[in-house]
Amino acid sequence: MHRLILLISFCAAMIVPVGQVCAATAVRIKDLARLQMGQEIPLTGMGLVIGLEGTGDGRQASFTLRMLANMMTRLNLTVDPSAIRVRNVAAVSATAILSPYDRTGNHIDVQVASLGDAGSLQGGTLLLTPMAGPDGKVYVQVQGPISIGGFNLGGGGAGSIRKNHSVVGTIPNGGMVVAEPERLIDVTGYVQVTLYDPDWTTAARTAWAIDEYFGEFGLAKAVDAGTIQIRLDPQFSQSHLLTEFMADIEKITVVPDLPARVVVNERTGTVVIGENVSVSSVAMSHGSLKLKIPGDAAEGDLFGGGAEVVEEPDHLHPMINNFDVGAMPTVRELVRNLNALGVTPRDLISILQSLKTAGALRADLIIQ
């Protein structure tokens, strides 16, 4: 039977001064977290797409006709919406995300989607549409031809051909930034380091490493498990100094702390064991196998220990009456011995689940 058991272990978690050699590789802050100087702003707008070949909104979408009439009114042309008869215009919503690093004059991609009953946006062009943020301020103006990445052929019956979703499209570089988002450093005087995987120990180590690198205690402060605040001096109002400061922060290395975790995949038979995983002394029976983890392993030694698995005939009594409590043998030995006896991935998962239920597996067990 095909089985694959993968064991991965890391350096034991401890407070390690920067520069000290450890079995775990120190990781750059650039790879652990994101330096956040501002917030991304979601933008929305509503506009008109023209130039459609009879696939625009019908009479049921009355708001499209009102939008068209309002646009003509702004152009000093008064038109009664009820008198408009067109099928080459469609109302759409425009959405985009504005980065805190976008500056006035930059161009961003914009997504558009039909609001009415248009059949397709193929070949359409979006008229000038303002896009505002949650605060109501207009940050981007967008216009241009729409790319839908597909097409419709035929009249919609059984003989029609359709590729991709033709009422949703994009306008590459169609949005021009007309107002810049406010940067956090202009408001608070801090730069935030946001960890991708929040962890209290990693956050504390990151703040400590930044203070040690710059030789200034209190420069960085871990405010929670996922956020570190770094104080900025007034001199960083000059952009080139701020850029150099941010680059220095990114290259600082930290040894991240990982939780004790075991991940098993029943479909592939993969078992991944993280650092700090240990098993208390326990005895258990699984079918014809009896499992005994004695208490003679050194506590905290992930690679030592004496996990023992013995295969017994079914007629023997499966239980073990004598075992010690409190030792922390290795999970590596357990998995290796079970694998050597030909235990299937499903049985291995059952054993790990039973150990977790009994409180003997000192780790989070994740079943994929």
C-alpha positions as CSV (number, residue, x, y, z in Angstrom):
1,M,0.0,0.0,0.0
2,H,1.4,3.4,-1.0
3,R,2.1,5.5,2.0
4,L,4.0,8.8,2.4
5,I,5.0,10.1,5.9
6,L,6.8,13.4,6.0
7,L,8.3,14.6,9.3
8,I,9.4,18.2,9.7
9,S,10.8,19.6,13.0
10,F,12.1,22.9,13.8
11,C,14.4,24.5,16.5
12,A,13.0,24.4,20.0
13,A,11.3,27.7,20.9
14,M,13.3,29.9,23.1
15,I,14.3,33.6,23.4
16,V,17.4,33.7,21.1
17,P,19.5,36.9,21.0
18,V,20.0,38.3,17.5
19,G,23.2,36.8,16.0
20,Q,23.1,33.6,18.1
21,V,23.3,30.4,16.0
22,C,20.2,28.3,16.3
23,A,19.0,25.2,14.5
24,A,16.0,27.3,13.3
25,T,16.9,29.7,10.6
26,A,16.3,33.4,11.4
27,V,13.9,35.0,9.0
28,R,13.8,38.6,7.8
29,I,11.1,40.8,9.0
30,K,10.3,41.4,5.3
31,D,9.3,37.8,5.1
32,L,7.4,37.7,8.4
33,A,5.4,40.8,8.3
34,R,4.3,43.8,6.2
35,L,5.4,47.3,7.0
36,Q,2.2,49.3,6.9
37,M,2.3,53.1,6.3
38,G,-1.3,53.4,5.3
39,Q,-4.5,51.6,4.6
40,E,-5.8,50.3,1.3
41,I,-9.0,52.1,0.4
42,P,-11.9,50.3,-1.5
43,L,-13.3,52.5,-4.2
44,T,-16.7,52.3,-5.8
45,G,-18.4,54.3,-8.6
46,M,-21.3,53.9,-11.0
47,G,-21.2,54.9,-14.6
48,L,-22.4,54.3,-18.2
49,V,-20.9,52.0,-20.8
50,I,-21.6,53.0,-24.4
51,G,-20.9,51.4,-27.8
52,L,-22.6,48.1,-27.2
53,E,-24.0,46.3,-30.2
54,G,-27.6,46.0,-29.0
55,T,-26.7,44.2,-25.8
56,G,-27.2,47.0,-23.4
57,D,-29.9,47.5,-20.7
58,G,-33.5,47.2,-21.7
59,R,-36.6,49.2,-20.7
60,Q,-36.8,47.4,-17.3
61,A,-33.6,49.1,-16.2
62,S,-35.1,52.5,-15.9
63,F,-32.2,53.9,-13.8
64,T,-29.9,53.5,-16.9
65,L,-32.2,55.8,-18.9
66,R,-32.2,58.3,-16.0
67,M,-28.4,58.2,-15.8
68,L,-28.2,58.9,-19.5
69,A,-30.7,61.7,-19.3
70,N,-28.8,63.3,-16.4
71,M,-25.6,63.1,-18.3
72,M,-27.2,64.9,-21.3
73,T,-28.6,67.5,-18.9
74,R,-25.0,68.3,-17.7
75,L,-24.1,68.8,-21.3
76,N,-26.9,71.3,-21.7
77,L,-29.2,68.9,-23.5
78,T,-32.5,68.4,-21.9
79,V,-34.1,65.0,-22.7
80,D,-37.1,63.2,-21.2
81,P,-36.0,59.8,-19.9
82,S,-39.2,58.2,-21.1
83,A,-38.5,59.3,-24.6
84,I,-35.1,57.5,-24.8
85,R,-35.0,54.3,-26.8
86,V,-31.5,52.8,-26.8
87,R,-30.0,49.4,-26.5
88,N,-26.3,50.2,-26.8
89,V,-25.9,51.7,-23.2
90,A,-25.5,49.8,-19.9
91,A,-25.2,51.0,-16.3
92,V,-22.2,49.4,-14.5
93,S,-20.5,49.6,-11.1
94,A,-16.8,50.3,-11.0
95,T,-14.7,49.0,-8.2
96,A,-10.9,49.2,-7.3
97,I,-8.5,49.1,-4.5
98,L,-6.3,52.2,-3.9
99,S,-2.9,51.4,-2.3
100,P,-1.4,53.8,0.2
101,Y,1.6,54.1,-2.1
102,D,-0.4,55.3,-5.1
103,R,0.3,58.9,-5.9
104,T,-1.5,61.6,-8.0
105,G,-1.2,60.8,-11.6
106,N,-0.7,57.0,-11.2
107,H,-3.0,54.6,-13.0
108,I,-4.7,51.6,-11.5
109,D,-6.8,48.7,-12.8
110,V,-10.6,49.0,-12.4
111,Q,-13.2,46.2,-12.5
112,V,-16.7,46.8,-13.9
113,A,-19.8,44.8,-13.7
114,S,-23.3,45.3,-15.2
115,L,-26.0,46.6,-12.9
116,G,-29.0,46.1,-15.2
117,D,-30.1,43.4,-17.7
118,A,-27.4,43.9,-20.3
119,G,-26.6,40.9,-22.3
120,S,-22.9,41.6,-22.8
121,L,-20.3,44.4,-22.3
122,Q,-18.3,43.3,-25.2
123,G,-16.9,46.2,-27.2
124,G,-18.1,48.8,-24.7
125,T,-16.4,51.9,-23.4
126,L,-16.9,53.4,-20.0
127,L,-17.6,57.1,-19.8
128,L,-15.7,59.2,-17.3
129,T,-16.8,57.9,-13.9
130,P,-15.6,59.2,-10.4
131,M,-14.7,56.6,-7.8
132,A,-15.0,57.5,-4.2
133,G,-13.9,55.9,-0.9
134,P,-15.9,55.1,2.2
135,D,-15.4,58.7,3.3
136,G,-17.2,60.0,0.1
137,K,-14.0,61.6,-1.2
138,V,-13.3,61.0,-4.9
139,Y,-9.8,59.5,-5.3
140,V,-9.9,58.1,-8.9
141,Q,-11.4,59.0,-12.2
142,V,-11.9,56.1,-14.6
143,Q,-12.7,55.8,-18.3
144,G,-11.8,53.7,-21.2
145,P,-12.5,50.5,-23.2
146,I,-13.6,47.4,-21.3
147,S,-11.8,44.0,-21.7
148,I,-14.1,41.1,-20.8
149,G,-11.8,38.3,-21.8
150,G,-14.6,36.5,-23.6
151,F,-17.5,36.8,-26.1
152,N,-21.0,35.9,-26.9
153,L,-22.0,34.6,-30.4
154,G,-25.6,34.0,-31.4
155,G,-28.9,35.2,-30.1
156,G,-28.9,33.4,-26.7
157,G,-30.7,30.3,-28.0
158,A,-29.5,26.7,-28.3
159,G,-27.1,27.7,-31.1
160,S,-25.3,30.5,-29.2
161,I,-21.7,30.2,-28.1
162,R,-20.4,31.9,-24.9
163,K,-16.9,32.2,-23.5
164,N,-16.3,33.5,-20.0
165,H,-18.6,35.9,-18.2
166,S,-19.4,38.7,-20.6
167,V,-21.1,41.2,-18.2
168,V,-18.0,41.6,-16.1
169,G,-14.8,43.1,-17.3
170,T,-11.7,45.2,-16.5
171,I,-10.2,48.4,-17.6
172,P,-6.4,48.0,-17.3
173,N,-4.7,51.1,-16.1
174,G,-8.0,52.9,-16.7
175,G,-8.3,54.7,-13.4
176,M,-6.2,57.8,-12.8
177,V,-5.5,58.8,-9.2
178,V,-6.7,62.4,-8.5
179,A,-6.3,62.4,-4.7
180,E,-3.8,60.6,-2.5
181,P,-4.8,58.6,0.6
182,E,-3.6,59.9,3.9
183,R,-0.5,58.0,5.2
184,L,-0.5,56.7,8.8
185,I,2.8,58.4,9.5
186,D,1.3,61.8,8.8
187,V,-1.3,61.1,11.4
188,T,0.3,59.1,14.2
189,G,4.1,59.4,13.7
190,Y,4.4,55.6,13.7
191,V,5.1,52.8,11.3
192,Q,3.2,49.6,11.9
193,V,4.7,46.1,11.4
194,T,1.8,43.6,10.8
195,L,2.7,40.0,11.2
196,Y,1.3,37.6,8.6
197,D,0.8,34.9,11.4
198,P,0.0,36.7,14.7
199,D,1.9,35.3,17.6
200,W,2.7,36.9,21.0
201,T,6.2,35.5,21.2
202,T,7.2,36.4,17.7
203,A,5.8,40.0,18.2
204,A,7.9,40.4,21.3
205,R,11.0,39.1,19.6
206,T,10.5,41.4,16.6
207,A,10.2,44.5,18.8
208,W,13.3,43.4,20.8
209,A,15.3,42.7,17.6
210,I,14.5,46.2,16.2
211,D,15.5,47.9,19.4
212,E,18.8,46.0,19.4
213,Y,19.6,46.7,15.8
214,F,19.2,50.4,16.2
215,G,20.5,50.5,19.7
216,E,17.5,52.4,21.1
217,F,15.3,50.8,23.8
218,G,11.6,51.6,23.3
219,L,11.9,52.4,19.6
220,A,9.6,49.5,18.8
221,K,6.6,48.3,20.9
222,A,4.5,45.1,20.4
223,V,1.0,46.4,21.0
224,D,-0.6,43.0,20.4
225,A,0.1,39.5,18.9
226,G,0.1,40.8,15.3
227,T,1.2,44.5,15.5
228,I,4.5,46.2,16.3
229,Q,4.6,50.0,16.3
230,I,7.9,51.7,15.5
231,R,8.3,55.4,16.5
232,L,9.5,57.8,13.8
233,D,11.7,60.7,14.4
234,P,10.8,64.1,12.8
235,Q,13.9,63.8,10.5
236,F,12.1,61.0,8.6
237,S,9.9,63.7,7.0
238,Q,12.5,63.6,4.3
239,S,11.5,60.8,2.0
240,H,15.0,59.4,1.3
241,L,15.7,59.0,5.0
242,L,12.4,57.2,5.5
243,T,13.1,54.8,2.7
244,E,16.5,53.9,4.1
245,F,15.0,53.4,7.6
246,M,12.2,51.1,6.2
247,A,14.8,49.1,4.2
248,D,16.9,48.6,7.4
249,I,13.8,47.3,9.3
250,E,13.0,44.8,6.5
251,K,16.5,43.2,6.7
252,I,16.5,42.6,10.5
253,T,16.3,38.9,11.2
254,V,14.0,37.3,13.8
255,V,13.6,33.7,14.9
256,P,9.8,33.2,14.7
257,D,8.1,31.1,17.3
258,L,5.8,28.3,16.0
259,P,3.0,26.6,18.0
260,A,3.2,22.9,18.7
261,R,1.2,21.5,15.8
262,V,0.7,18.2,14.0
263,V,-0.9,18.3,10.5
264,V,-2.1,15.0,8.9
265,N,-3.5,14.5,5.4
266,E,-5.6,11.3,5.2
267,R,-5.7,11.3,1.5
268,T,-2.0,11.4,0.9
269,G,-0.7,9.9,4.2
270,T,1.4,13.0,4.9
271,V,2.2,13.8,8.5
272,V,3.9,17.1,9.3
273,I,5.1,17.6,12.9
274,G,6.1,21.1,14.0
275,E,8.4,22.2,16.8
276,N,7.7,21.7,20.5
277,V,5.5,18.6,19.8
278,S,5.7,16.0,22.6
279,V,3.7,13.1,24.0
280,S,3.1,12.3,27.6
281,S,3.6,8.8,28.8
282,V,0.6,6.7,27.8
283,A,-0.6,3.2,27.0
284,M,-3.1,2.4,24.4
285,S,-4.4,-0.4,22.2
286,H,-5.3,-0.2,18.5
287,G,-6.5,-3.5,17.0
288,S,-3.6,-6.0,17.2
289,L,-1.2,-3.2,18.2
290,K,-0.4,-2.1,21.6
291,L,1.3,1.3,22.2
292,K,3.5,2.1,25.2
293,I,5.2,5.4,25.6
294,P,7.4,5.0,28.7
295,G,8.6,7.7,31.0
296,D,12.4,7.3,30.4
297,A,12.8,10.1,27.8
298,A,14.4,13.4,28.6
299,E,11.8,16.0,29.0
300,G,11.6,18.4,26.1
301,D,13.9,16.3,23.9
302,L,12.1,16.1,20.6
303,F,14.5,13.7,19.1
304,G,15.1,11.4,22.1
305,G,12.7,9.2,23.9
306,G,11.5,5.7,23.9
307,A,8.2,5.4,22.2
308,E,7.6,1.7,21.7
309,V,5.1,-0.1,19.5
310,V,4.6,-3.8,19.7
311,E,2.4,-5.9,17.5
312,E,0.5,-8.6,19.3
313,P,-1.7,-11.5,18.1
314,D,-5.3,-10.7,18.5
315,H,-5.9,-13.4,21.2
316,L,-3.5,-11.6,23.6
317,H,-4.8,-9.1,26.1
318,P,-4.4,-5.8,24.4
319,M,-4.1,-3.5,27.5
320,I,-0.9,-2.4,29.3
321,N,-1.3,-2.0,33.1
322,N,1.9,-0.3,34.1
323,F,3.1,3.0,32.6
324,D,4.7,6.2,33.9
325,V,3.1,9.6,33.8
326,G,4.8,12.9,33.1
327,A,7.5,12.2,30.7
328,M,7.6,13.8,27.3
329,P,8.9,11.3,24.7
330,T,9.3,12.1,21.0
331,V,6.5,12.0,18.4
332,R,9.1,11.3,15.8
333,E,9.9,7.9,17.3
334,L,6.2,7.1,17.5
335,V,5.5,7.9,13.9
336,R,8.6,6.1,12.7
337,N,7.8,2.9,14.6
338,L,4.2,2.9,13.4
339,N,5.4,3.4,9.8
340,A,7.8,0.5,10.2
341,L,5.0,-1.8,11.2
342,G,3.0,-0.8,8.1
343,V,0.3,1.1,9.9
344,T,-1.9,2.8,7.3
345,P,-2.4,6.6,7.2
346,R,-6.0,6.1,8.4
347,D,-4.8,4.1,11.4
348,L,-2.1,6.6,12.2
349,I,-4.7,9.4,12.1
350,S,-6.9,7.4,14.5
351,I,-4.0,6.9,16.9
352,L,-3.1,10.6,16.9
353,Q,-6.7,11.6,17.4
354,S,-6.9,9.2,20.3
355,L,-3.7,10.6,21.8
356,K,-5.1,14.1,21.5
357,T,-8.5,13.2,23.1
358,A,-6.6,11.6,26.0
359,G,-4.6,14.7,26.5
360,A,-1.3,12.9,25.8
361,L,-0.5,14.7,22.5
362,R,0.8,18.1,23.5
363,A,0.0,19.9,20.2
364,D,-2.8,21.1,18.0
365,L,-3.9,18.3,15.7
366,I,-5.1,19.4,12.3
367,I,-6.8,16.9,9.9
368,Q,-6.8,17.9,6.3
